[in-house]
Amino acid sequence: MNAGERGSGSILVIAILAAMLTLLSLFVPLAAVLMTRHSVATAADASALAAADVASGLLPGSPCPQAASVAAANHVQIERCDVDGAVVTVTASTVVLGFRVAMTATAGPPDT
């Protein structure tokens, strides 16, 4: 080993660790947003199904307040609720790490 190469392994290890920390700092927020996206999609589906049950007359009440209640139980907000007969379309959203995550779901009788 040359005297000029002494300590070069330490610099390489530090560079690899810095690259790994950079990748990790990018991956963690991305994973959080993707996991939240799935949670919001599930909440939108549940909200639309609950609202469609009300719209079809299966349950008493108004469809959009029912959707908002189910959404709140899932820690999301309803941005939009459209009722077309027994078919209900809702858009649910939340904010995670400064990113707005929104999903839309539609529910109604199978013959529509």
NUNU-594823 format. One record per residue: residue number from 1; residue in one letter; y negated, z, x of N, C-alpha, C in turn. Coordinates in steps of 0.1 Angstrom, whole numbers. Layout:
<nodes>
<node i="NUM" aa="A" n_yy="Y" n_zz="Z" n_xx="X" ca_yy="Y" ca_zz="Z" ca_xx="X" c_yy="Y" c_zz="Z" c_xx="X"/>
...
</nodes>
This chain:
<nodes>
<node i="1" aa="M" n_yy="12" n_zz="0" n_xx="8" ca_yy="0" ca_zz="0" ca_xx="0" c_yy="-12" c_zz="0" c_xx="9"/>
<node i="2" aa="N" n_yy="-22" n_zz="-8" n_xx="5" ca_yy="-34" ca_zz="-9" ca_xx="13" c_yy="-43" c_zz="3" c_xx="9"/>
<node i="3" aa="A" n_yy="-51" n_zz="7" n_xx="18" ca_yy="-60" ca_zz="18" ca_xx="15" c_yy="-70" c_zz="14" c_xx="4"/>
<node i="4" aa="G" n_yy="-74" n_zz="2" n_xx="3" ca_yy="-83" ca_zz="-3" ca_xx="-7" c_yy="-77" c_zz="-3" c_xx="-22"/>
<node i="5" aa="E" n_yy="-64" n_zz="-2" n_xx="-22" ca_yy="-57" ca_zz="-2" ca_xx="-35" c_yy="-54" c_zz="12" c_xx="-40"/>
<node i="6" aa="R" n_yy="-57" n_zz="22" n_xx="-32" ca_yy="-54" ca_zz="36" ca_xx="-36" c_yy="-63" c_zz="40" c_xx="-48"/>
<node i="7" aa="G" n_yy="-56" n_zz="45" n_xx="-58" ca_yy="-63" ca_zz="50" ca_xx="-70" c_yy="-64" c_zz="39" c_xx="-81"/>
<node i="8" aa="S" n_yy="-60" n_zz="27" n_xx="-78" ca_yy="-61" ca_zz="16" ca_xx="-88" c_yy="-52" c_zz="18" c_xx="-100"/>
<node i="9" aa="G" n_yy="-41" n_zz="26" n_xx="-98" ca_yy="-32" ca_zz="29" ca_xx="-110" c_yy="-39" c_zz="38" c_xx="-120"/>
<node i="10" aa="S" n_yy="-48" n_zz="47" n_xx="-115" ca_yy="-55" ca_zz="56" ca_xx="-124" c_yy="-65" c_zz="48" c_xx="-132"/>
<node i="11" aa="I" n_yy="-72" n_zz="38" n_xx="-126" ca_yy="-81" ca_zz="30" ca_xx="-133" c_yy="-74" c_zz="22" c_xx="-144"/>
<node i="12" aa="L" n_yy="-62" n_zz="17" n_xx="-141" ca_yy="-54" ca_zz="9" ca_xx="-150" c_yy="-50" c_zz="18" c_xx="-162"/>
<node i="13" aa="V" n_yy="-46" n_zz="30" n_xx="-160" ca_yy="-42" ca_zz="39" ca_xx="-170" c_yy="-54" c_zz="43" c_xx="-179"/>
<node i="14" aa="I" n_yy="-65" n_zz="45" n_xx="-173" ca_yy="-77" ca_zz="48" ca_xx="-181" c_yy="-81" c_zz="36" c_xx="-190"/>
<node i="15" aa="A" n_yy="-80" n_zz="23" n_xx="-185" ca_yy="-83" ca_zz="11" ca_xx="-192" c_yy="-73" c_zz="10" c_xx="-204"/>
<node i="16" aa="I" n_yy="-60" n_zz="12" n_xx="-202" ca_yy="-50" ca_zz="11" ca_xx="-212" c_yy="-53" c_zz="22" c_xx="-223"/>
<node i="17" aa="L" n_yy="-56" n_zz="34" n_xx="-219" ca_yy="-59" ca_zz="44" ca_xx="-229" c_yy="-72" c_zz="41" c_xx="-237"/>
<node i="18" aa="A" n_yy="-82" n_zz="35" n_xx="-231" ca_yy="-94" ca_zz="31" ca_xx="-238" c_yy="-91" c_zz="20" c_xx="-248"/>
<node i="19" aa="A" n_yy="-83" n_zz="11" n_xx="-244" ca_yy="-79" ca_zz="0" ca_xx="-253" c_yy="-71" c_zz="5" c_xx="-265"/>
<node i="20" aa="M" n_yy="-62" n_zz="15" n_xx="-263" ca_yy="-54" ca_zz="21" ca_xx="-273" c_yy="-63" c_zz="28" c_xx="-283"/>
<node i="21" aa="L" n_yy="-73" n_zz="36" n_xx="-278" ca_yy="-82" ca_zz="43" ca_xx="-286" c_yy="-91" c_zz="34" c_xx="-295"/>
<node i="22" aa="T" n_yy="-95" n_zz="23" n_xx="-289" ca_yy="-103" ca_zz="13" ca_xx="-296" c_yy="-95" c_zz="7" c_xx="-308"/>
<node i="23" aa="L" n_yy="-82" n_zz="3" n_xx="-305" ca_yy="-74" ca_zz="-2" ca_xx="-315" c_yy="-71" c_zz="8" c_xx="-326"/>
<node i="24" aa="L" n_yy="-69" n_zz="21" n_xx="-322" ca_yy="-67" ca_zz="31" ca_xx="-332" c_yy="-79" c_zz="34" c_xx="-341"/>
<node i="25" aa="S" n_yy="-91" n_zz="33" n_xx="-335" ca_yy="-103" ca_zz="35" ca_xx="-343" c_yy="-105" c_zz="24" c_xx="-352"/>
<node i="26" aa="L" n_yy="-100" n_zz="12" n_xx="-350" ca_yy="-101" ca_zz="1" ca_xx="-360" c_yy="-90" c_zz="2" c_xx="-370"/>
<node i="27" aa="F" n_yy="-78" n_zz="6" n_xx="-366" ca_yy="-66" ca_zz="6" ca_xx="-375" c_yy="-67" c_zz="17" c_xx="-386"/>
<node i="28" aa="V" n_yy="-72" n_zz="29" n_xx="-382" ca_yy="-72" ca_zz="40" ca_xx="-392" c_yy="-81" c_zz="37" c_xx="-404"/>
<node i="29" aa="P" n_yy="-93" n_zz="33" n_xx="-402" ca_yy="-101" ca_zz="29" ca_xx="-414" c_yy="-95" c_zz="18" c_xx="-423"/>
<node i="30" aa="L" n_yy="-90" n_zz="8" n_xx="-416" ca_yy="-83" ca_zz="-3" ca_xx="-423" c_yy="-72" c_zz="2" c_xx="-432"/>
<node i="31" aa="A" n_yy="-63" n_zz="11" n_xx="-426" ca_yy="-52" ca_zz="17" ca_xx="-433" c_yy="-57" c_zz="25" c_xx="-445"/>
<node i="32" aa="A" n_yy="-68" n_zz="32" n_xx="-443" ca_yy="-73" ca_zz="40" ca_xx="-454" c_yy="-78" c_zz="32" c_xx="-466"/>
<node i="33" aa="V" n_yy="-85" n_zz="21" n_xx="-463" ca_yy="-90" ca_zz="12" ca_xx="-473" c_yy="-78" c_zz="5" c_xx="-480"/>
<node i="34" aa="L" n_yy="-68" n_zz="1" n_xx="-473" ca_yy="-56" ca_zz="-6" ca_xx="-479" c_yy="-48" c_zz="4" c_xx="-488"/>
<node i="35" aa="M" n_yy="-47" n_zz="16" n_xx="-484" ca_yy="-40" ca_zz="26" ca_xx="-492" c_yy="-48" c_zz="29" c_xx="-505"/>
<node i="36" aa="T" n_yy="-61" n_zz="30" n_xx="-503" ca_yy="-70" ca_zz="32" ca_xx="-515" c_yy="-69" c_zz="21" c_xx="-524"/>
<node i="37" aa="R" n_yy="-68" n_zz="8" n_xx="-519" ca_yy="-67" ca_zz="-3" ca_xx="-527" c_yy="-55" c_zz="-3" c_xx="-537"/>
<node i="38" aa="H" n_yy="-44" n_zz="2" n_xx="-531" ca_yy="-32" ca_zz="3" ca_xx="-540" c_yy="-34" c_zz="14" c_xx="-550"/>
<node i="39" aa="S" n_yy="-40" n_zz="25" n_xx="-547" ca_yy="-43" ca_zz="36" ca_xx="-556" c_yy="-52" c_zz="31" c_xx="-567"/>
<node i="40" aa="V" n_yy="-63" n_zz="24" n_xx="-564" ca_yy="-72" ca_zz="19" ca_xx="-574" c_yy="-65" c_zz="9" c_xx="-583"/>
<node i="41" aa="A" n_yy="-56" n_zz="0" n_xx="-578" ca_yy="-49" ca_zz="-9" ca_xx="-586" c_yy="-40" c_zz="-2" c_xx="-596"/>
<node i="42" aa="T" n_yy="-33" n_zz="9" n_xx="-591" ca_yy="-25" ca_zz="17" ca_xx="-600" c_yy="-33" c_zz="23" c_xx="-611"/>
<node i="43" aa="A" n_yy="-45" n_zz="29" n_xx="-607" ca_yy="-54" ca_zz="35" ca_xx="-617" c_yy="-59" c_zz="25" c_xx="-627"/>
<node i="44" aa="A" n_yy="-62" n_zz="13" n_xx="-623" ca_yy="-67" ca_zz="2" ca_xx="-632" c_yy="-56" c_zz="-2" c_xx="-642"/>
<node i="45" aa="D" n_yy="-44" n_zz="-3" n_xx="-637" ca_yy="-32" ca_zz="-6" ca_xx="-645" c_yy="-30" c_zz="5" c_xx="-656"/>
<node i="46" aa="A" n_yy="-30" n_zz="17" n_xx="-652" ca_yy="-28" ca_zz="28" ca_xx="-661" c_yy="-40" c_zz="29" c_xx="-671"/>
<node i="47" aa="S" n_yy="-52" n_zz="27" n_xx="-667" ca_yy="-63" ca_zz="27" ca_xx="-676" c_yy="-63" c_zz="16" c_xx="-686"/>
<node i="48" aa="A" n_yy="-59" n_zz="4" n_xx="-682" ca_yy="-58" ca_zz="-7" ca_xx="-691" c_yy="-47" c_zz="-5" c_xx="-701"/>
<node i="49" aa="L" n_yy="-35" n_zz="0" n_xx="-697" ca_yy="-24" ca_zz="3" ca_xx="-706" c_yy="-28" c_zz="13" c_xx="-716"/>
<node i="50" aa="A" n_yy="-35" n_zz="24" n_xx="-712" ca_yy="-39" ca_zz="34" ca_xx="-721" c_yy="-49" c_zz="29" c_xx="-731"/>
<node i="51" aa="A" n_yy="-59" n_zz="21" n_xx="-726" ca_yy="-69" ca_zz="15" ca_xx="-735" c_yy="-62" c_zz="5" c_xx="-745"/>
<node i="52" aa="A" n_yy="-52" n_zz="-2" n_xx="-740" ca_yy="-45" ca_zz="-12" ca_xx="-749" c_yy="-37" c_zz="-5" c_xx="-760"/>
<node i="53" aa="D" n_yy="-32" n_zz="7" n_xx="-757" ca_yy="-25" ca_zz="15" ca_xx="-767" c_yy="-35" c_zz="19" c_xx="-778"/>
<node i="54" aa="V" n_yy="-47" n_zz="22" n_xx="-774" ca_yy="-57" ca_zz="26" ca_xx="-784" c_yy="-61" c_zz="14" c_xx="-792"/>
<node i="55" aa="A" n_yy="-64" n_zz="3" n_xx="-785" ca_yy="-68" ca_zz="-9" ca_xx="-791" c_yy="-58" c_zz="-15" c_xx="-801"/>
<node i="56" aa="S" n_yy="-45" n_zz="-13" n_xx="-799" ca_yy="-35" ca_zz="-18" ca_xx="-808" c_yy="-33" c_zz="-9" c_xx="-819"/>
<node i="57" aa="G" n_yy="-39" n_zz="3" n_xx="-819" ca_yy="-37" ca_zz="13" ca_xx="-830" c_yy="-26" c_zz="22" c_xx="-828"/>
<node i="58" aa="L" n_yy="-19" n_zz="21" n_xx="-817" ca_yy="-8" ca_zz="31" ca_xx="-814" c_yy="-13" c_zz="45" c_xx="-812"/>
<node i="59" aa="L" n_yy="-25" n_zz="46" n_xx="-806" ca_yy="-31" ca_zz="60" ca_xx="-804" c_yy="-45" c_zz="60" c_xx="-810"/>
<node i="60" aa="P" n_yy="-50" n_zz="71" n_xx="-815" ca_yy="-63" ca_zz="72" ca_xx="-821" c_yy="-74" c_zz="72" c_xx="-810"/>
<node i="61" aa="G" n_yy="-86" n_zz="67" n_xx="-814" ca_yy="-97" ca_zz="68" ca_xx="-805" c_yy="-103" c_zz="55" c_xx="-802"/>
<node i="62" aa="S" n_yy="-111" n_zz="54" n_xx="-791" ca_yy="-118" ca_zz="42" ca_xx="-787" c_yy="-112" c_zz="38" c_xx="-774"/>
<node i="63" aa="P" n_yy="-109" n_zz="25" n_xx="-772" ca_yy="-102" ca_zz="20" ca_xx="-759" c_yy="-110" c_zz="24" c_xx="-746"/>
<node i="64" aa="C" n_yy="-123" n_zz="21" n_xx="-745" ca_yy="-130" ca_zz="23" ca_xx="-733" c_yy="-131" c_zz="37" c_xx="-729"/>
<node i="65" aa="P" n_yy="-134" n_zz="47" n_xx="-738" ca_yy="-134" ca_zz="61" ca_xx="-734" c_yy="-120" c_zz="65" c_xx="-729"/>
<node i="66" aa="Q" n_yy="-110" n_zz="60" n_xx="-735" ca_yy="-96" ca_zz="64" ca_xx="-731" c_yy="-94" c_zz="58" c_xx="-717"/>
<node i="67" aa="A" n_yy="-98" n_zz="46" n_xx="-714" ca_yy="-97" ca_zz="40" ca_xx="-701" c_yy="-104" c_zz="49" c_xx="-691"/>
<node i="68" aa="A" n_yy="-116" n_zz="53" n_xx="-694" ca_yy="-124" ca_zz="61" ca_xx="-685" c_yy="-118" c_zz="75" c_xx="-682"/>
<node i="69" aa="S" n_yy="-112" n_zz="80" n_xx="-693" ca_yy="-105" ca_zz="93" ca_xx="-691" c_yy="-93" c_zz="92" c_xx="-681"/>
<node i="70" aa="V" n_yy="-85" n_zz="82" n_xx="-683" ca_yy="-74" ca_zz="80" ca_xx="-674" c_yy="-78" c_zz="77" c_xx="-660"/>
<node i="71" aa="A" n_yy="-89" n_zz="69" n_xx="-659" ca_yy="-94" ca_zz="65" ca_xx="-645" c_yy="-100" c_zz="78" c_xx="-638"/>
<node i="72" aa="A" n_yy="-106" n_zz="87" n_xx="-646" ca_yy="-112" ca_zz="99" ca_xx="-640" c_yy="-100" c_zz="108" c_xx="-635"/>
<node i="73" aa="A" n_yy="-89" n_zz="108" n_xx="-642" ca_yy="-78" ca_zz="116" ca_xx="-638" c_yy="-72" c_zz="110" c_xx="-625"/>
<node i="74" aa="N" n_yy="-74" n_zz="98" n_xx="-622" ca_yy="-69" ca_zz="91" ca_xx="-610" c_yy="-80" c_zz="90" c_xx="-599"/>
<node i="75" aa="H" n_yy="-92" n_zz="97" n_xx="-601" ca_yy="-103" ca_zz="98" ca_xx="-592" c_yy="-109" c_zz="84" c_xx="-589"/>
<node i="76" aa="V" n_yy="-110" n_zz="76" n_xx="-599" ca_yy="-118" ca_zz="63" ca_xx="-599" c_yy="-127" c_zz="62" c_xx="-610"/>
<node i="77" aa="Q" n_yy="-136" n_zz="52" n_xx="-610" ca_yy="-146" ca_zz="50" ca_xx="-621" c_yy="-143" c_zz="37" c_xx="-627"/>
<node i="78" aa="I" n_yy="-145" n_zz="36" n_xx="-640" ca_yy="-144" ca_zz="23" ca_xx="-647" c_yy="-158" c_zz="16" c_xx="-646"/>
<node i="79" aa="E" n_yy="-158" n_zz="4" n_xx="-640" ca_yy="-170" ca_zz="-3" ca_xx="-639" c_yy="-172" c_zz="-12" c_xx="-651"/>
<node i="80" aa="R" n_yy="-161" n_zz="-17" n_xx="-656" ca_yy="-162" ca_zz="-26" ca_xx="-668" c_yy="-150" c_zz="-25" c_xx="-676"/>
<node i="81" aa="C" n_yy="-152" n_zz="-26" n_xx="-689" ca_yy="-142" ca_zz="-24" ca_xx="-699" c_yy="-144" c_zz="-35" c_xx="-710"/>
<node i="82" aa="D" n_yy="-136" n_zz="-45" n_xx="-711" ca_yy="-137" ca_zz="-55" ca_xx="-721" c_yy="-125" c_zz="-54" c_xx="-731"/>
<node i="83" aa="V" n_yy="-128" n_zz="-54" n_xx="-744" ca_yy="-118" ca_zz="-53" ca_xx="-754" c_yy="-119" c_zz="-66" c_xx="-762"/>
<node i="84" aa="D" n_yy="-108" n_zz="-73" n_xx="-763" ca_yy="-107" ca_zz="-86" ca_xx="-771" c_yy="-95" c_zz="-84" c_xx="-780"/>
<node i="85" aa="G" n_yy="-97" n_zz="-79" n_xx="-792" ca_yy="-86" ca_zz="-76" ca_xx="-801" c_yy="-78" c_zz="-65" c_xx="-795"/>
<node i="86" aa="A" n_yy="-65" n_zz="-67" n_xx="-793" ca_yy="-56" ca_zz="-57" ca_xx="-787" c_yy="-55" c_zz="-58" c_xx="-772"/>
<node i="87" aa="V" n_yy="-62" n_zz="-67" n_xx="-766" ca_yy="-61" ca_zz="-70" ca_xx="-752" c_yy="-73" c_zz="-63" c_xx="-745"/>
<node i="88" aa="V" n_yy="-71" n_zz="-55" n_xx="-735" ca_yy="-81" ca_zz="-48" ca_xx="-728" c_yy="-81" c_zz="-51" c_xx="-713"/>
<node i="89" aa="T" n_yy="-93" n_zz="-54" n_xx="-708" ca_yy="-94" ca_zz="-57" ca_xx="-693" c_yy="-104" c_zz="-47" c_xx="-688"/>
<node i="90" aa="V" n_yy="-99" n_zz="-40" n_xx="-677" ca_yy="-108" ca_zz="-29" ca_xx="-671" c_yy="-109" c_zz="-32" c_xx="-656"/>
<node i="91" aa="T" n_yy="-120" n_zz="-29" n_xx="-651" ca_yy="-123" ca_zz="-29" ca_xx="-636" c_yy="-125" c_zz="-15" c_xx="-632"/>
<node i="92" aa="A" n_yy="-117" n_zz="-10" n_xx="-623" ca_yy="-118" ca_zz="3" ca_xx="-617" c_yy="-122" c_zz="2" c_xx="-603"/>
<node i="93" aa="S" n_yy="-130" n_zz="12" n_xx="-598" ca_yy="-134" ca_zz="12" ca_xx="-584" c_yy="-136" c_zz="26" c_xx="-579"/>
<node i="94" aa="T" n_yy="-137" n_zz="26" n_xx="-565" ca_yy="-141" ca_zz="38" ca_xx="-558" c_yy="-146" c_zz="34" c_xx="-545"/>
<node i="95" aa="V" n_yy="-151" n_zz="44" n_xx="-537" ca_yy="-157" ca_zz="41" ca_xx="-524" c_yy="-149" c_zz="49" c_xx="-514"/>
<node i="96" aa="V" n_yy="-145" n_zz="43" n_xx="-503" ca_yy="-138" ca_zz="50" ca_xx="-493" c_yy="-144" c_zz="45" c_xx="-479"/>
<node i="97" aa="L" n_yy="-148" n_zz="54" n_xx="-471" ca_yy="-154" ca_zz="52" ca_xx="-458" c_yy="-165" c_zz="41" c_xx="-459"/>
<node i="98" aa="G" n_yy="-173" n_zz="42" n_xx="-470" ca_yy="-184" ca_zz="33" ca_xx="-472" c_yy="-181" c_zz="20" c_xx="-477"/>
<node i="99" aa="F" n_yy="-168" n_zz="17" n_xx="-480" ca_yy="-164" ca_zz="4" ca_xx="-486" c_yy="-161" c_zz="6" c_xx="-500"/>
<node i="100" aa="R" n_yy="-166" n_zz="-3" n_xx="-509" ca_yy="-163" ca_zz="-3" ca_xx="-523" c_yy="-150" c_zz="-10" c_xx="-525"/>
<node i="101" aa="V" n_yy="-140" n_zz="-3" n_xx="-532" ca_yy="-127" ca_zz="-9" ca_xx="-535" c_yy="-126" c_zz="-10" c_xx="-550"/>
<node i="102" aa="A" n_yy="-125" n_zz="-23" n_xx="-555" ca_yy="-124" ca_zz="-25" ca_xx="-569" c_yy="-112" c_zz="-33" c_xx="-573"/>
<node i="103" aa="M" n_yy="-105" n_zz="-30" n_xx="-584" ca_yy="-94" ca_zz="-38" ca_xx="-589" c_yy="-96" c_zz="-40" c_xx="-604"/>
<node i="104" aa="T" n_yy="-90" n_zz="-51" n_xx="-609" ca_yy="-91" ca_zz="-54" ca_xx="-623" c_yy="-77" c_zz="-55" c_xx="-629"/>
<node i="105" aa="A" n_yy="-75" n_zz="-50" n_xx="-641" ca_yy="-62" ca_zz="-50" ca_xx="-647" c_yy="-64" c_zz="-54" c_xx="-662"/>
<node i="106" aa="T" n_yy="-54" n_zz="-61" n_xx="-668" ca_yy="-54" ca_zz="-65" ca_xx="-682" c_yy="-41" c_zz="-60" c_xx="-688"/>
<node i="107" aa="A" n_yy="-42" n_zz="-55" n_xx="-700" ca_yy="-31" ca_zz="-50" ca_xx="-708" c_yy="-32" c_zz="-54" c_xx="-722"/>
<node i="108" aa="G" n_yy="-21" n_zz="-56" n_xx="-729" ca_yy="-21" ca_zz="-59" ca_xx="-743" c_yy="-7" c_zz="-62" c_xx="-748"/>
<node i="109" aa="P" n_yy="-6" n_zz="-66" n_xx="-760" ca_yy="7" ca_zz="-69" ca_xx="-766" c_yy="14" c_zz="-81" c_xx="-758"/>
<node i="110" aa="P" n_yy="27" n_zz="-81" n_xx="-757" ca_yy="33" ca_zz="-92" ca_xx="-749" c_yy="31" c_zz="-106" c_xx="-755"/>
<node i="111" aa="D" n_yy="28" n_zz="-107" n_xx="-768" ca_yy="27" ca_zz="-120" ca_xx="-774" c_yy="13" c_zz="-126" c_xx="-773"/>
<node i="112" aa="T" n_yy="4" n_zz="-120" n_xx="-765" ca_yy="-10" ca_zz="-125" ca_xx="-764" c_yy="-12" c_zz="-131" c_xx="-750"/>
</nodes>
